[in-house]
Amino acid sequence: MRDVNQAHDAPPASPPRPIWRAALPWAALAALLVVPPCLSTQSWLVAWLAQTAAMIVFALSYNLLLGGAGLLSFGHAASSGIGALIAAHLFNRVGVPLPLLPLAGGIGGAMFGASYGLVATRRAGTAFAMITLGIGELVAAAAWTLPDWFGGEAGVAIDRTTGIAVPGLTFGPAREAYALIALWCALAVMAMRLLSRTPFMRLANAVRDNPVRAAAIGCFARRVRYEVVVWSSFFAGIAGTLGLINVELVSTESVGMLRSGSVLIATVIGGSGAFFGPVAGAVVLTFFSVVVAGATRAWLLYLGLFFVVVVVCAPDGIAGWMQRQTARMSRDGWRAFLPWFACRMTGAGAWSLAVVLAVQWAYGQRFGTEERASFFTTIAPLWLAASMLCLAAIGWLTMRVAARMDGKLDARARAEVGE
């Protein structure tokens, strides 16, 4: 009877996650990599997709450190750049086949990670971040002082049409090169997904959450951190080589601090708590750096503002925000969720448009025709102020309506729980 009562009092098991929900991110990634090149042959689209694919691998490799082991690195670009540099030298001097070049770059990145990890993984937290910052600065300085290896200002270039020939492929056209980049991106994403589900990464999560308790069960925290650094550097080297295949050049910027900062921004924007969070952050970052940068020179300002909004309003990133909205829709039902969500998005869009009007007018007045927005250079300040006030009022009203709807939905949910 005791066993029966215990079984009766046990909490019900959580329902299994639907298969379609688990497959949805993979379908979205496949659609992003495959569908646009089939619908359009514009060169800028292929270039943006190639940069996006390389940044996806780069951001996921960084999340092995930040999300997997809780290691904040400020020098991750060094692993990516050195891996690409080794791959470029091997391609030019040995003639490694281009389809196997990302693997060579990954091995080069892992070798660099194995060397600097011996020093960096002695400490965690802020100390690890400062050590990687110093190593990143050291590699960036060496890129200028060793021109025979790093190529100096010109960098190290390759010609992807040379090397060992592949039957039926020259990799000269951008679409053929993008097909190779997309294939390696898919393989790297699947490999990192499998790695994230291994017992080793569970140990890394334990070291991240409570290293003292992990050590009490026999886990050597430093060894786990060291292996995570090596794996992260391996995939970072693959990402750097994908960028090398795209632009046929690896330069000093590939190991610079700006690139390390960009991958950190992409990971935080997307969310380090979910596997596909950095994928969303990589897509957003490349959208700003390619599409928005082609329309206005204020793209860095917009990226900074977006980053601040994400950190303040959604500290868990885009992935966490989407998970909360999905849970809310499951709780309230789509009929009640959609009006509330529409009000929130309308308010956010109105405020964003008001900020864009102000920024573009200021840049138009400062740079004139160079801003490619003659409308913003000729609009009267009075009309600009009136438009901004109207947009701000619309945003405030819609947010107030959404807040009232939010209160009613929460009250109804509490009442249902009470019943």
N, C-alpha and C positions, 0 to 999 in steps of 0.2 A: 504493500500500500504506500509505503514511503516513496518508492521509486515512481509510482504512478502520480502521486501528488507533486513530486518534484518536476516531473515531465509536464504536468498540467500548469504549474506555476511558472515554468520557464518562459521568458519573453519570446514572442513569435519571431521566427527568422525573417530577416529583411528580404524583400522580394529580389530575385536576380535581376541584374541590369539587362535591359533589352538589348538584343544583338544589334538592332539597327542604330541604337544610340552609340554603341562602341564602334560601329563601322562608319558612322557619319564623319568623324574627322579624317579618316583615311580616304573616304570618297571625296571630301572637299579638297584634300591635298592632291589627289589624282586629277581632279577636275582643273585645279589651278595650273598644274604642270602640263596637261595634255590638251585641254579644250582651247585655250586662247591661240596657240600656234596653228591649230586646225581652222580657226575662223578668220584669222587675219595673218597677213605676211609682212606687216610693217616692221621695219628694223628696230624701232624703239621698243616695241612690245617684246620682241625676242630678247633684246638686251636687258630689259627690265626683268623678264622671267629668269634669265640666266643669273643676274645678280641676286634675285630673290632666292633661287635654289641654293646658291652658295651661302647666302646669309642664313638660310634655314638650318643647314648643317652646322654652320659656325655657332649659331645661337643655341642649338640643342647640345653641342659639345660643351659650351660654357655652362649650360644648366646642369650637366653632370657634376660640375664643381659646386655651383651655387645652390641648386635645388636638391642635388643628391647628397652631397657631403657638407653643405653649409660653408663652403670656402669661397670667400669673396676675392676675386683676382682682378688686379689692375694691369696685368701684363699678358693677357691671353692672346693678344695679337702676335706676340713673339713666336708662340708655337705654330700659329697659322702661317706667318710669313716665312719662318725658317723652313717649315715643311715644303712650302711652295718653292723656296729658293733651292733646296736640295733637289726637288723634282725638276726644276728648270735646268740645273747643271747636268743631271743625269740624262735628260732628254737631249741636250746639246752635245754632250761628250760621248755618251754610251749608245744613245738611240733607243731608249725605252719606248715601246709602243704607246701611243697616246691613250688608248683605252685602259692601260694599266698604270698610267702616270699618277692618278689619284692615290693608288695604293702605295706607290713609292713616296709620295708626299706625306701620307699618313705615317709611314714608318719613320720618315725623317722627323716629323713632329713628335712622335712617341720617343725617339731618341733624345730630343731636346727636353721633353717633359721628364724623362728618366734622369737627366743630368741636373736640372734645376730643382726637381722635386726632392732630391736628397737634402737640399738646404731648406727649401720652403716649407716642407711638411713637418719640420721639427716643431713648429708652432701652428696654432689655429687662430681663428678670429682675426683681430686687428693686426696681429704680428704677421700672419700669413699674407694679408692684404698689403702691408707695407713692404714685405720681402718681394712679392711679385711686382709691386710698383718699381722697386729698385732694379729688379732684373729686367723689366720692360724698358726702363730708361737706359740701362746698360746696353741692351741689344740695339735700341734706337741710335745710341751714340756710336756703337760699333759699325752700324750700317754706313755711316759717313766716313769713318776712319779706316775702313777696309774696303776700298773701292774694287780691288781685284776679285773679291768674293761677292759683295753685294751689288756691284755694278755702279756705285756712285749715284750721281743725279739721274743718269739714264736708266739705271736698273738693269736687270737681266731679262732679255727678250727671247722668245722662242718663235719658231714658225711651225704651227701645228700641222701643216701639210707635208712636212718632212718626217724623217724617222722611218721606222718599219711600216711598210704599207699594209693597209687592211683592205681585203678584197671588197670592191664596191663602194668604198668610202674614202674621201680625201680630207674631210673635216675642214675644208676651206670655207664653204658656205656657213653662215652663222647658224642656220637651222640644224645642220649636221652636228656642229659643236654643241648646240643647245640640247640636242637629243642625248648626247653622251653625258652632259652635265645633269640633265633631268634623271637619267638612269642611275647615275652614281648618287644623286640626292635621295632617290627612293631607296636604294640599297643601304645607304648610311642611316636613314631614318628608321628603317626596319631593324637594322643591327642595334641601334641605340635603344629602340623600344624593347628588344629582347634582352639587352643588357640591363635595362632598368627593372626588369622583372626577375632577375637572378637573385639568389641568396646573398651574393656578394654586395649588391646594391642595397639590399635590406640591412646588411651590416653597416654600410655607409650611412644609411638613414639613422641607424641607432647611434653611430658616432656623432652625427650631426645633432641629434636631439639631446643625448646625454652621454658624453664620452666616459664619465666616471662609471656609470652603470654598465656601459658596454665593456669597459675594461674588467669589471667584476665578473663577467661571464666568460672571460678568456679572450676577448677581442683586443688585438694590438692596434690601437687607434692610428698610430703613425703609419703603420704598414697599409692600413686601409686607405688612408688619405693619399699615400704615395701611389697606390695602384689606381685610384680615381684620377689623379693628376696625369698619369701615363695614358689612361684610356681617353681622357678629355683631350690631351695633346694629340693623340692619334687622329681623332675625328676632326680636330681643328686643322691638322695638316691636310686632311682630305678637303676640307672647305677652302683652304688657301689655294690648293692645286686646282680646284674647280674655278676659282677666280682667275688663276693663271691661264687656264684653257680658254676662258671667255675673252680676256683682253690681251692674251699672249705677252704679258709683261708682269714681272714682280719687281717692285721698287721699294725704296725706303719707307714709303707710306704704308706698306703692307705690314710693317712691324712697329709702326708708330702708336703713340698713346691715343690718337684720335680714333683709330680702329678698335682699340681695346674699349674705349668709352662707348663706341657705337654698339658693340655687342652687349655691353652691360645695359644700355638703354633699351635695346630690343628685348632682352630677357625680362627686364622689369615691366615694360609695357605689356608684354604678352602674359606674364605671370609665371613664376618659377614653381608654383605648387602643382601644376598640371603638366603632363608630358607635352601636349600640343600647344601650351601657352607660348613658348618661345617661337613656334612657327607663326602664330598670329603676330607677335611682335616683329619678327623679321619681315613679314609682308607689309606691315605698317611703316617700318623704317625705310624700306626700299621704295615704297610709294612716295614718301616725303622726299627722299633723296633723288628720285628720278622724275616722277610726274609733277609734284609740286615745285621742285627746283627748276623744272623747265618752264613753269608759268610765272614764277616770281622769285626774286632774290631774297625774299623774307622767309624762305622755307625753314631755315634754322630757328627763327623766332617761333614759327608755328609749331615746329617739332618740340621746342622747349616748353611752350605753353601746354601742348598736349601731354607731354611727360608729367608736368606739374599737376594737371587735372587728374591724370590716372593715379598718381601717387597719393593725392589727397582724397579723391572720391572712391577709388578702387585699388587699395594697396595690394590686393591679390591679383591685379592685372586684368586683362581682357578676358582670359579664360575663367578666372574666378567670378567676374561680373556676369558672364554668360551662364555659368552654373547657377548663380543666385536667381537670375531671371527665369531660368528653366524651372527651378524649384518653386518659384512664386507662381508661375503659370500652372504648375501641377497642383498647387494648393488652392488657388482661387478659380481655376478654370479659364479657358481662353476667352470666353465672352466677357468676363470682368477684367481680365488682364490686358487685353488689347487697347481699350480706351485709356486706361491708366498709362500704359507704355507709350501710346501715341502722344499723350499730353507731355510726358517727360521728354520724349525725343523732339517734339515741337519747341519746347522751351529751350532745350540745349542747342537746337539748330538756330533759333533766333538770336540767342546770345553769341553764338559762334559767328554768325553773319555780321553782327554788330562789331565784333572785334576785328573781323577781316576788313570791313569798311574802314575802320579807323587806321589799321596798320597799312593797308594799301594806299590810302590817301596820304599818310605821312611819308611812305616810301616814294610815292609819285611826286610829292612836292620836293623831296630831297634829290631824287635821281632823274626825274623828268622822263624823257622818252626811253631811257634805258630800262625802265621798269615794265615796258610792254603793256602798259595799262593806261592809255591816254584818257580814259573815262575818269580815272581817279585823279588825274592831274588837272582836269578842267572843272570838276564838280565844285560848286560853291560851298564854303564851310557851313553856311546856314542850312542848306539842304542836307548836307552830310550829318549835321547835328540832329536835325529833325528825323532823318531816317534811323539814326542810331537810337534816338529816344523811343521811336515807335517799335523798333525791334526789341529793345530792352523791356518795354511795357508788355509786349506780346509774350516774351520769355517769362516775365514775372507772373503774369496772369495764368499762363498755362501751368507753371510750376505750382501756383497756389491751388489750382483745380486738382492737379495731381496729388498734392499733399492732402486735400480733403478726401479724395478717393482712397488714398492710402490709409487714412485713419479708419474709414468705414470698412475697408477690406480686412484690416487687422482686427477690428472689433468683431467682425463676423467670424473670422478664423478663431479668435479666443472663445467666442460663444459656442462654436462647434466643438472645440476641444473640451469645454466645460460640460457640455451635454454628453 
